[in-house]
């Protein structure tokens, strides 16, 4: 997963982009980048690291212009090299920068097409650079020997939809022309539009989550529809077009379980309300199937599971307590590359409050169980703190299949639930009982807020991939390059940074 944002404003947007990235930091902690546009010139700075570490005052001062895009990265494709931090840039045909959230499932094929047919060279292993070059090629094809217009840009996006498979939410900027944003025909990854009206005129923002729009003082307008492209020119004029055949909204269900911030609204669904609903449905299952459990206290695993745990406790008339204190300066263990690093960081991140555990039967509630690293250590922490019995509830169903649409759960061998029964999983994490959410209940928990969403991408739970192009060969291929062992062997260049003024060579600089 990654976080993207694009703004067309009436004043310099460097600070707005920076502030937007800060609230999207949970979507990627590996690298950050900002590109601003002033006439025909792009100003770029990007590097590995957190937003607050990548951008210093000297960098911000060099980012000129009233429009721009920005990105926070957590890699599932490519490597962790700073050279693969986004946004990416090409100077042909018009000078284009692009940031991408998701994963192309046919990037290898596209890369070959770029080289053999389109005569474009891809410099990195990132599927986002492939996507940029596909877009640039299609724009060049449509605008050959004529002045670029919005219809040509939309036609290019139509061609992108026909060529690219997988999940992609995109923000891009064409030098001295405008901001382009579009979403794949399934709407797997989120993308929302915000608007601000002032004395200076209308300003627009497009971002991965509505929380970025709220924080920047914009008003949430709507989601970008699946397959839709929107274009905002430098004067703030807004255009949109449906560019895909037979689009159907099938958002990633894991956004609501874990990825998105609770204060976001995605596809007209409150993430917070969804997590409350998840807790309520989980409580019903416990009442129905686990009524013999003698639970003294309900304790969430901070932070994502708090709403579910609170609603569960209320529904069962049980005591709710905060039993773990979180170190805010440790990153999310789910997105840390390498099992050893995850194990170390869990104990550094959470510390139990002994009085909440001693002599009690504790029900721990987490949003999900992926690799089981966190769950196993937390159960042991509870026992070490004096818990009598430790029960564990997951607000999501068992994660048994790899996600290929931009979430780092790639190998089945690394997923605790793959090939194991619930009883075996319970034994593996050391709990006295394990309760999973049912998939049907999870879907209903989200549909309560928006019944118009008929289908979700639940592939990590049920193995059904909505794009229809995933087979065993593909899964084996990604597992060979995305497993923990492969990641730890990849070079990570943390010292390289890119701080560039990029001039569109096909136009005169204004």
C-alpha positions as CSV (number, residue, x, y, z in Angstrom):
1,X,0.0,0.0,0.0
2,X,1.0,3.6,-0.6
3,X,-0.4,7.0,0.0
4,X,-0.9,9.5,-2.9
5,X,-2.0,13.1,-3.0
6,X,-2.3,15.8,-5.7
7,X,-3.3,19.4,-5.5
8,X,-4.1,22.3,-7.9
9,X,-4.2,25.4,-5.9
10,X,-3.9,29.2,-6.1
11,X,-0.9,29.5,-3.8
12,X,2.3,27.5,-3.4
13,X,1.3,23.9,-2.5
14,X,4.5,22.5,-1.0
15,X,3.3,22.8,2.6
16,X,-0.1,21.4,1.8
17,X,1.5,18.4,0.1
18,X,3.8,17.9,3.1
19,X,0.9,18.1,5.6
20,X,-1.1,15.7,3.5
21,X,1.7,13.2,3.4
22,X,2.0,13.4,7.2
23,X,-1.6,12.1,7.7
24,X,-1.1,9.5,5.0
25,X,2.2,8.2,6.6
26,X,0.4,5.1,7.9
27,X,0.1,4.0,4.3
28,X,3.9,3.8,3.8
29,X,7.0,4.4,5.9
30,X,9.7,3.4,3.5
31,X,10.1,6.5,1.3
32,X,8.4,9.8,0.5
33,X,8.5,12.3,-2.4
34,X,7.0,15.6,-3.5
35,X,7.0,17.1,-7.0
36,X,5.6,20.6,-7.6
37,X,5.0,22.3,-10.9
38,X,5.7,25.9,-11.9
39,X,4.9,26.4,-15.6
40,X,7.0,23.9,-17.6
41,X,9.3,23.1,-14.7
42,X,8.9,20.3,-12.1
43,X,10.7,20.6,-8.8
44,X,11.3,17.2,-7.1
45,X,12.6,15.9,-3.8
46,X,12.3,12.3,-2.7
47,X,14.3,9.9,-0.5
48,X,13.9,6.9,1.7
49,X,12.5,7.5,5.2
50,X,9.6,9.1,7.0
51,X,8.1,12.3,5.7
52,X,9.5,14.4,8.6
53,X,13.0,13.0,7.9
54,X,13.0,13.3,4.1
55,X,11.9,16.9,3.9
56,X,14.0,19.6,5.6
57,X,13.5,23.4,5.3
58,X,15.9,23.7,2.4
59,X,14.0,21.1,0.5
60,X,10.7,22.7,1.0
61,X,12.0,26.1,-0.1
62,X,13.0,24.6,-3.4
63,X,9.6,23.1,-4.2
64,X,8.0,26.0,-6.2
65,X,4.6,26.1,-7.8
66,X,0.9,26.1,-7.2
67,X,0.3,22.5,-8.1
68,X,1.9,19.2,-7.4
69,X,1.7,15.6,-6.4
70,X,3.2,13.6,-3.5
71,X,3.7,10.0,-2.4
72,X,4.6,7.8,0.6
73,X,5.8,4.4,-0.3
74,X,5.7,1.0,1.2
75,X,7.1,-1.4,-1.5
76,X,5.5,-4.7,-2.6
77,X,7.1,-4.5,-6.0
78,X,10.6,-3.4,-6.9
79,X,13.0,-2.8,-4.1
80,X,13.6,-0.5,-1.2
81,X,16.2,1.6,-3.2
82,X,15.8,5.4,-2.9
83,X,15.9,5.5,-6.7
84,X,12.5,3.8,-6.6
85,X,10.9,6.4,-4.4
86,X,8.0,8.1,-6.1
87,X,6.8,10.1,-7.9
88,X,8.5,9.0,-11.1
89,X,9.2,11.3,-14.1
90,X,9.5,11.1,-17.8
91,X,10.3,14.0,-20.2
92,X,8.6,12.6,-23.3
93,X,6.2,13.6,-24.7
94,X,5.3,16.5,-22.4
95,X,7.0,16.0,-19.1
96,X,4.9,13.8,-16.8
97,X,5.2,12.8,-13.1
98,X,3.2,10.0,-11.5
99,X,2.5,8.5,-8.1
100,X,0.8,5.1,-7.8
101,X,-0.9,3.1,-5.1
102,X,-1.5,-0.5,-5.9
103,X,0.1,-3.2,-7.9
104,X,0.1,-4.1,-11.6
105,X,-0.3,-7.9,-12.0
106,X,0.9,-7.8,-15.6
107,X,3.9,-5.5,-15.2
108,X,6.4,-8.0,-16.5
109,X,4.5,-8.3,-19.8
110,X,4.1,-4.5,-20.0
111,X,7.8,-4.0,-19.4
112,X,8.5,-6.2,-22.4
113,X,6.0,-4.3,-24.5
114,X,7.6,-1.0,-23.5
115,X,11.0,-2.2,-24.7
116,X,10.0,-4.1,-27.9
117,X,7.0,-2.1,-29.2
118,X,6.9,1.3,-27.6
119,X,10.7,1.8,-27.6
120,X,10.7,3.0,-24.0
121,X,13.3,1.9,-21.4
122,X,12.3,1.1,-17.8
123,X,15.1,2.1,-15.4
124,X,13.8,0.3,-12.2
125,X,12.0,-2.8,-11.1
126,X,9.0,-0.7,-10.0
127,X,5.6,-1.4,-11.6
128,X,4.8,2.3,-11.0
129,X,7.5,3.3,-13.5
130,X,5.9,0.8,-16.0
131,X,2.5,2.4,-15.5
132,X,4.0,5.9,-16.0
133,X,5.5,4.9,-19.3
134,X,2.3,3.2,-20.5
135,X,0.4,6.4,-19.8
136,X,3.1,8.6,-21.4
137,X,3.2,6.4,-24.5
138,X,-0.6,6.6,-24.9
139,X,-0.6,10.4,-24.5
140,X,2.1,10.7,-27.0
141,X,0.2,8.4,-29.4
142,X,-3.0,10.6,-29.1
143,X,-1.3,14.0,-29.2
144,X,1.1,13.3,-32.1
145,X,1.6,16.6,-34.1
146,X,-1.3,18.3,-32.4
147,X,-1.9,20.4,-29.3
148,X,-2.7,18.4,-26.2
149,X,-6.2,18.6,-24.9
150,X,-8.3,16.9,-22.2
151,X,-10.0,14.5,-24.6
152,X,-6.6,13.1,-25.6
153,X,-5.6,12.6,-21.9
154,X,-8.9,10.7,-21.2
155,X,-8.4,8.6,-24.4
156,X,-4.9,7.8,-23.0
157,X,-6.4,6.6,-19.7
158,X,-8.9,4.4,-21.7
159,X,-5.9,2.8,-23.4
160,X,-4.2,2.4,-20.0
161,X,-7.2,0.5,-18.7
162,X,-7.1,-1.8,-21.7
163,X,-3.4,-2.6,-21.2
164,X,-2.9,-2.6,-17.4
165,X,-4.3,-5.2,-15.1
166,X,-4.3,-5.2,-11.3
167,X,-5.0,-2.4,-8.8
168,X,-4.0,1.2,-9.4
169,X,-5.0,4.5,-7.9
170,X,-3.0,7.2,-9.7
171,X,-2.1,10.9,-9.5
172,X,-0.1,12.3,-12.3
173,X,0.8,15.8,-13.6
174,X,1.5,17.0,-17.1
175,X,3.8,20.0,-17.1
176,X,2.1,23.3,-17.7
177,X,-1.2,21.4,-18.4
178,X,-2.8,20.0,-15.3
179,X,-3.4,17.2,-12.8
180,X,-4.7,13.8,-13.8
181,X,-6.1,11.2,-11.4
182,X,-7.7,7.8,-12.2
183,X,-8.7,4.6,-10.6
184,X,-8.6,1.0,-11.9
185,X,-12.0,-0.4,-13.3
186,X,-12.5,-2.4,-10.1
187,X,-11.8,0.5,-7.7
188,X,-9.6,-1.8,-5.6
189,X,-7.5,1.0,-4.1
190,X,-9.2,4.2,-2.7
191,X,-9.1,7.7,-4.2
192,X,-11.2,10.7,-3.1
193,X,-11.7,14.3,-4.3
194,X,-11.8,17.4,-2.2
195,X,-12.6,21.0,-3.0
196,X,-12.0,24.4,-1.5
197,X,-13.6,27.6,-2.6
198,X,-12.1,30.9,-1.7
199,X,-11.8,34.5,-2.9
200,X,-8.9,33.4,-5.1
201,X,-11.0,30.7,-6.8
202,X,-11.5,27.0,-6.6
203,X,-8.8,24.6,-5.5
204,X,-8.8,20.8,-5.7
205,X,-7.1,18.0,-3.9
206,X,-7.1,14.3,-4.8
207,X,-5.9,11.8,-2.1
208,X,-5.9,8.2,-1.0
209,X,-8.0,8.9,2.0
210,X,-10.5,11.6,3.1
211,X,-8.5,12.3,6.2
212,X,-5.9,14.1,4.1
213,X,-8.7,16.3,2.7
214,X,-10.1,17.0,6.1
215,X,-6.7,18.0,7.6
216,X,-5.9,20.4,4.7
217,X,-9.2,22.2,5.2
218,X,-10.8,21.1,2.0
219,X,-14.4,19.7,1.7
220,X,-14.8,16.1,0.6
221,X,-16.7,16.0,-2.7
222,X,-16.8,12.3,-3.6
223,X,-14.8,9.2,-4.5
224,X,-13.2,8.8,-7.9
225,X,-15.3,6.1,-9.5
226,X,-13.9,2.8,-10.7
227,X,-12.5,3.3,-14.2
228,X,-13.1,7.1,-14.0
229,X,-10.4,9.7,-14.8
230,X,-10.6,13.3,-13.6
231,X,-8.5,16.2,-14.9
232,X,-8.0,19.6,-13.3
233,X,-6.2,22.2,-15.4
234,X,-3.9,24.8,-14.1
235,X,-6.8,27.3,-13.9
236,X,-8.8,25.0,-11.6
237,X,-11.3,23.8,-14.2
238,X,-12.5,20.3,-13.4
239,X,-13.2,17.6,-16.0
240,X,-14.2,13.9,-15.7
241,X,-14.9,10.9,-17.8
242,X,-15.6,7.2,-17.4
243,X,-12.7,5.6,-19.3
244,X,-13.3,1.9,-18.7
245,X,-15.7,-0.7,-20.1
246,X,-18.0,-2.3,-17.6
247,X,-16.5,-0.9,-14.4
248,X,-17.6,-2.4,-11.1
249,X,-16.8,-1.2,-7.7
250,X,-15.0,-4.1,-5.8
251,X,-12.9,-2.3,-3.2
252,X,-10.2,-4.1,-1.1
253,X,-11.9,-5.2,2.1
254,X,-8.6,-5.0,4.0
255,X,-8.7,-1.2,3.7
256,X,-11.5,-1.2,6.2
257,X,-10.0,-3.9,8.4
258,X,-6.5,-2.5,8.8
259,X,-5.0,-0.1,6.2
260,X,-7.1,3.0,6.4
261,X,-7.3,5.5,9.3
262,X,-10.5,5.2,11.3
263,X,-11.3,8.9,10.6
264,X,-11.4,8.3,6.8
265,X,-14.5,7.7,4.6
266,X,-13.9,5.5,1.7
267,X,-16.5,4.8,-1.0
268,X,-19.1,6.4,1.3
269,X,-18.2,4.1,4.1
270,X,-17.0,5.3,7.5
271,X,-14.0,3.2,8.4
272,X,-14.7,3.9,12.1
273,X,-18.3,2.8,11.8
274,X,-17.2,-0.3,10.0
275,X,-14.9,-1.3,12.8
276,X,-17.6,-0.8,15.3
277,X,-19.9,-3.0,13.3
278,X,-17.1,-5.6,13.1
279,X,-17.0,-5.7,16.9
280,X,-20.7,-6.0,17.2
281,X,-20.9,-9.0,14.8
282,X,-17.9,-10.6,16.6
283,X,-19.8,-10.2,19.9
284,X,-22.8,-12.0,18.4
285,X,-20.5,-14.9,17.4
286,X,-19.0,-15.2,20.8
287,X,-22.5,-15.2,22.4
288,X,-23.7,-17.9,19.9
289,X,-20.7,-20.2,19.8
290,X,-18.4,-19.3,22.8
291,X,-20.8,-18.6,25.6
292,X,-18.8,-20.9,27.9
293,X,-15.8,-18.5,28.0
294,X,-15.5,-16.8,31.3
295,X,-14.2,-13.4,30.2
296,X,-13.3,-10.8,32.8
297,X,-11.9,-8.0,30.6
298,X,-11.7,-7.1,27.0
299,X,-8.4,-5.5,25.9
300,X,-7.6,-4.2,22.4
301,X,-4.3,-4.5,20.6
302,X,-3.7,-0.8,19.8
303,X,-4.5,1.0,17.7
304,X,-6.6,-0.4,14.8
305,X,-8.7,-2.8,16.9
306,X,-9.9,-0.3,19.5
307,X,-13.3,0.4,17.9
308,X,-14.0,-3.3,17.4
309,X,-12.9,-4.2,20.9
310,X,-15.0,-1.4,22.5
311,X,-18.2,-2.3,20.7
312,X,-17.6,-6.0,21.4
313,X,-17.3,-5.2,25.2
314,X,-20.4,-3.1,25.1
315,X,-22.4,-5.7,23.3
316,X,-21.4,-8.4,25.8
317,X,-21.7,-6.2,28.8
318,X,-18.0,-6.8,29.7
319,X,-15.4,-4.5,31.1
320,X,-13.2,-2.7,28.5
321,X,-9.6,-1.8,29.5
322,X,-6.5,-0.5,27.9
323,X,-3.9,-3.1,28.7
324,X,-1.1,-2.2,26.4
325,X,0.8,1.1,26.1
326,X,2.2,1.8,22.6
327,X,5.5,3.4,21.8
328,X,4.5,5.9,19.1
329,X,8.0,6.0,17.7
330,X,8.0,2.4,16.4
331,X,6.6,1.8,12.9
332,X,3.7,-0.6,12.1
333,X,5.2,-4.1,12.3
334,X,2.9,-5.4,9.6
335,X,4.9,-3.5,7.0
336,X,8.4,-4.1,8.3
337,X,10.5,-6.2,5.9
338,X,11.8,-9.3,7.7
339,X,10.6,-11.6,10.4
340,X,13.5,-10.9,12.7
341,X,12.9,-7.2,12.6
342,X,9.1,-7.7,13.2
343,X,9.8,-9.9,16.3
344,X,12.1,-7.3,17.8
345,X,9.9,-4.4,17.2
346,X,6.7,-5.9,18.7
347,X,8.3,-6.0,22.2
348,X,9.6,-2.5,21.7
349,X,6.3,-1.2,20.5
350,X,3.9,-2.6,23.2
351,X,4.3,-2.8,27.0
352,X,1.5,-4.4,29.2
353,X,-0.1,-2.7,32.2
354,X,0.2,-5.5,34.7
355,X,-2.8,-4.7,36.9
356,X,-5.1,-5.2,33.9
357,X,-4.0,-8.8,33.4
358,X,-3.1,-10.2,36.8
359,X,-5.4,-13.0,37.8
360,X,-7.9,-12.3,35.0
361,X,-9.3,-14.1,32.0
362,X,-8.5,-11.7,29.3
363,X,-10.0,-11.4,25.8
364,X,-7.5,-9.8,23.5
365,X,-9.0,-8.2,20.3
366,X,-6.9,-7.5,17.2
367,X,-7.9,-6.4,13.7
368,X,-6.4,-9.4,12.0
369,X,-3.8,-12.2,12.2
370,X,-1.4,-12.2,9.3
371,X,2.0,-13.8,10.0
372,X,1.1,-14.3,13.7
373,X,4.3,-12.7,14.9
374,X,2.6,-10.0,16.8
375,X,-0.2,-12.3,18.1
376,X,2.1,-14.9,19.6
377,X,4.3,-12.3,21.4
378,X,1.3,-10.4,22.7
379,X,-0.3,-13.6,24.1
380,X,2.9,-14.3,25.9
381,X,3.1,-10.7,27.2
382,X,-0.3,-11.2,28.7
383,X,0.7,-14.4,30.4
384,X,3.9,-12.9,31.7
385,X,1.8,-10.0,33.1
386,X,-0.2,-12.5,35.2
387,X,-3.2,-13.3,33.1
388,X,-5.1,-16.5,34.2
389,X,-6.3,-17.3,30.7
390,X,-5.8,-15.5,27.4
391,X,-8.5,-15.7,24.7
392,X,-7.8,-14.1,21.3
393,X,-10.4,-12.6,18.9
394,X,-9.7,-11.4,15.4
395,X,-12.1,-8.9,13.9
396,X,-11.2,-10.3,10.5
397,X,-11.4,-13.9,9.1
398,X,-8.2,-16.0,8.7
399,X,-5.7,-14.6,6.2
400,X,-4.9,-17.6,4.1
401,X,-4.0,-16.2,0.7
402,X,-1.5,-13.7,-0.7
403,X,-2.6,-10.3,-1.6
404,X,-1.5,-9.3,-5.1
405,X,-3.0,-5.8,-5.2
406,X,-0.6,-3.8,-3.2
407,X,-0.5,-5.3,0.3
408,X,2.6,-7.0,1.7
409,X,1.3,-10.4,2.5
410,X,2.8,-12.3,-0.4
411,X,3.8,-15.8,0.5
412,X,1.5,-18.5,1.8
413,X,4.3,-19.9,3.9
414,X,4.5,-16.7,5.8
415,X,0.7,-16.6,6.5
416,X,-0.1,-18.3,9.8
417,X,-3.5,-19.5,8.7
418,X,-2.5,-21.1,5.5
419,X,-2.8,-24.9,5.8
420,X,-3.8,-24.7,9.5
421,X,-7.1,-25.2,11.3
422,X,-8.4,-22.6,13.8
423,X,-7.3,-25.0,16.6
424,X,-3.8,-25.3,15.2
425,X,-3.6,-21.5,14.8
426,X,-4.7,-21.1,18.4
427,X,-2.0,-23.5,19.6
428,X,0.6,-21.7,17.5
429,X,-0.1,-18.3,19.1
430,X,-0.4,-19.9,22.5
431,X,-3.9,-18.8,23.3
432,X,-6.6,-20.6,25.3
433,X,-9.2,-19.9,22.7
434,X,-9.3,-18.2,19.3
435,X,-12.3,-16.6,17.7
436,X,-12.3,-15.4,14.1
437,X,-14.8,-13.1,12.4
438,X,-16.8,-14.8,9.7
439,X,-16.3,-13.4,6.2
440,X,-20.0,-13.0,5.6
441,X,-20.3,-10.9,8.8
442,X,-17.3,-8.8,7.8
443,X,-18.9,-8.0,4.4
444,X,-22.2,-7.1,6.1
445,X,-20.4,-4.9,8.6
446,X,-19.2,-2.7,5.7
447,X,-22.4,-2.9,3.6
448,X,-24.4,-1.5,6.6
449,X,-22.8,1.9,5.7
450,X,-23.1,1.5,1.9
451,X,-25.4,-1.3,0.7
452,X,-24.6,-0.3,-2.9
453,X,-21.2,-2.1,-2.7
454,X,-22.2,-5.6,-3.7
455,X,-18.8,-7.2,-4.0
456,X,-15.4,-6.7,-2.3
457,X,-12.0,-7.9,-3.1
458,X,-11.6,-10.5,-0.3
459,X,-8.8,-12.4,-1.9
460,X,-6.6,-12.6,1.1
461,X,-9.5,-14.4,2.9
462,X,-11.1,-16.5,0.2
463,X,-8.5,-16.7,-2.6
464,X,-10.8,-15.2,-5.2
465,X,-9.0,-12.5,-7.2
466,X,-11.4,-10.0,-8.8
467,X,-9.2,-9.1,-11.8
468,X,-9.5,-12.7,-13.0
469,X,-5.9,-13.0,-14.1
470,X,-4.2,-14.7,-11.1
471,X,-3.2,-18.3,-11.2
472,X,-0.9,-20.6,-9.3
473,X,2.0,-19.7,-11.6
474,X,1.6,-16.1,-10.9
475,X,1.4,-16.7,-7.1
476,X,4.5,-18.8,-7.2
477,X,6.4,-16.1,-9.1
478,X,5.6,-13.3,-6.7
479,X,6.4,-15.5,-3.8
480,X,9.8,-16.1,-5.1
481,X,10.7,-12.4,-5.2
482,X,8.6,-11.0,-2.4
483,X,9.2,-13.3,0.5
484,X,11.1,-12.2,3.6
485,X,14.3,-14.0,2.5
486,X,14.2,-12.3,-0.9
487,X,13.5,-8.9,0.6
488,X,16.4,-9.1,3.1
489,X,18.8,-9.9,0.2
490,X,17.8,-6.9,-1.8
491,X,20.1,-3.9,-1.5
492,X,18.7,-0.9,0.2
493,X,20.3,2.5,-0.7
494,X,19.2,4.8,2.1
495,X,21.8,7.5,1.4
496,X,20.8,8.4,-2.1
497,X,18.3,11.2,-2.5
498,X,16.8,12.9,-5.6
499,X,16.5,16.7,-5.5
500,X,15.9,17.9,-9.0
501,X,14.6,20.6,-11.2
502,X,13.0,18.8,-14.1
503,X,12.4,20.9,-17.3
504,X,10.1,19.8,-20.0
505,X,12.4,19.6,-22.9
506,X,9.7,19.7,-25.5
507,X,8.4,23.1,-24.5
508,X,9.9,26.5,-23.9
509,X,10.3,27.4,-20.3
510,X,7.8,30.2,-19.5
